[in-house]
Amino acid sequence: MKVKGNLDNFYEYAFPSQAVLVTCKDENNKTNVLTIAWHTTISKKPPLFGISVGPTRYSHDLIKNSKEFVVNFVPYDLVEKVHFCGTNSGRNIDKIKHVNLNLQYLDGFQTPIIKECYAHLFCKLYKSIELGDHTFFVGKVVSTLYDENAFVNNILDNKKIQPCYYIGGNTYTTICESGKQF
């Protein structure tokens, strides 16, 4: 039997959604990290990727002002760090130091990657759109980096990596099956 859902929680029916860590910089070159479950690929040509960020979040203005961000794809073994970074504000604490994440800078980009993650999208702000109670930041992917051991024939090896997924509330899960290939 199906029952009528609560419209205030409509987005929960779309979970699970992969949790990612987004790095961004402030005007003093300090890195902040934000956990995001609302993100998507938008276009292949040009390569566009979008993240949805509430305007009250500390990272919102950092991305708006710096005009760049990095999407870091997270293995499930970092789930406690993912949760901490999603439930604490960079206004009040240096989340990167607190959870002991390691940053790596690459030539030509001011915002670092998180070394413990298995793939990274370097995004320059292409467009920002205010949609309801969030801003949708569209990034033009200008570079990528990935752990070659995490992928087989350009497909993520879920048994080896087990990506982190958010399923609502304070709950996370992963995928450990390789999937069915057709």
N, C-alpha and C positions, 0 to 999 in steps of 0.2 A: 504494500500500500504506500502510495506517495502522499506527502503532506505539503501544504503550502509553506514555503520558506520565509525567513525574515529578510525583507528587502535591504535592511541595514547591513546584512552580512552576505550579500550576493556574491562577493568576490571569493568567499571561502569555498564555494562550489568549484572554483577553478584550480584549487590546490590538489595535489602538491605542485609546487613551483620550485625550481632550483634556486637555492640561496647563493648569492654571490657577494663578494666583498668589493666595494667600490672605493678606490683611493682617490683623494683629491687634495689640493694644497690651499693654504690660506695666503694672505698677502705677505706674511713673514717667512714663507717657504716651509711652514710646518705641515706635515702630512696628517690627514685625518682618514679614518676608514668608516664606512657605513655599510650595514648589511641591507641588501635589497632582494626582495622576492618578486617584485613587480618590474619585469624587464622583458625585452623581446628583440629579436632580429627584425629589421624593417625592410631592408633593401639590399640586394647584392651589388647593383650598379646604380648609383654609387653605394659603397658599403656603409650601411647605416645601422646603428644599434640604439635602442631607447631604454631609458630608465625613468621610473616614476618616483618623484621625491616630494614629500610634503614641505611646504614653505617654512614650517616651524623647525624643521630639522637643520642642525648646524651646517651640514654638508651642502644644503640647498644653495646658500649664498656663496659658498666656496666654489662650487661648480659654475655658478652664474658669473662670478667675477674672474676666475682663472681661465674659464672657457676650455677646460680639458678635464678628463677623468680617465681612470683605468678600471675596467671590469675584470676582476680576478675570480676565476672559477675554482671552487673550493672542494677538496676531498672531505668526506664525512668525518675523518679523524680529527678535524678542526671544529667540530660542531659546538663545543663549549665556547670557543673563541668567537665563532659566528654569532652565537646567541648573545654573548656579552657585548659585542660590537653593535648589535641591533637593539639592545635595551639600555644603552648608556650613551650619553651625549659627549661629543668631543669638546663641547664648551667647558665641561667640568673636569675632564680627565683625558690624559694622553692614552687612548685606547691601545695604540700600537705597543707602547712600552708595557702597559698593564697586562696584556695577554701574550707578550713576548713574540710578536710577529717580526720577521726579518724583511727589510725593504731592500730593493735593488733598483738603482737608477740606470736608465739606458740613454745613450746619446740621442740628443734632439728632443727629449721629452722631459718636462719638469716634474711630472708626477711619477712616483715609483710604483713598481709592482710589489706584490707580496710573494716572496720566494717560495713559500710553502704551497702555493696554489699551482695547479697543473696547466692552466692556460690563461692568457691575458689579451684583452682588447684595448689598445691605446686609442682613445677617442678625443677628437677635437670637437668642441661644441658647434654643431651645425645649425641647430634651431632649438628654441625652448618655447613650449606651448603651455599656457595655463589652461588646465582642464579640470573643472570642478575644484576639489580641495587639494590637488596635487599639480606639480609642474612636470611635464613630460620633457625630459632632456634628450634630444636626439643628437647622438654623437656620430661624426664621420670617423669610421675606423681607419686610422692612418698606418697602423702597424699591428702585428700580432706576434705572440711568442707562445710556445707551448712545449711541454715535456714530451719528447718523442717516444718515451717509454709508456706514456699514458694512452697512446692511440695505436690501433692496428688498421692499416689501410684507410686512414683519416676518420676512423670511427672510434669513439671513446671505449676503452676496455673497462667496462663497469666492474668486472671481477677484481681487477687490479686497483682501480682508483676509487670506486664507490662515491659518486658525487653526493653532495649534501643537498637535501630537499626540505623545504619548509612546508608543513601540512596544516598550520593554523595554531593559534594560541601560543604556547611555548613548546611546541612539539616539532621534531625534525625526524627525517627518515633517510634512507638511501635506496639505491637500486643495486642489487648484486648479481642479477642475471644478465647475460650478454644480449638477450633479446633474440627475436626470431628474424632471420635473414631470408629475404625472398629473392 
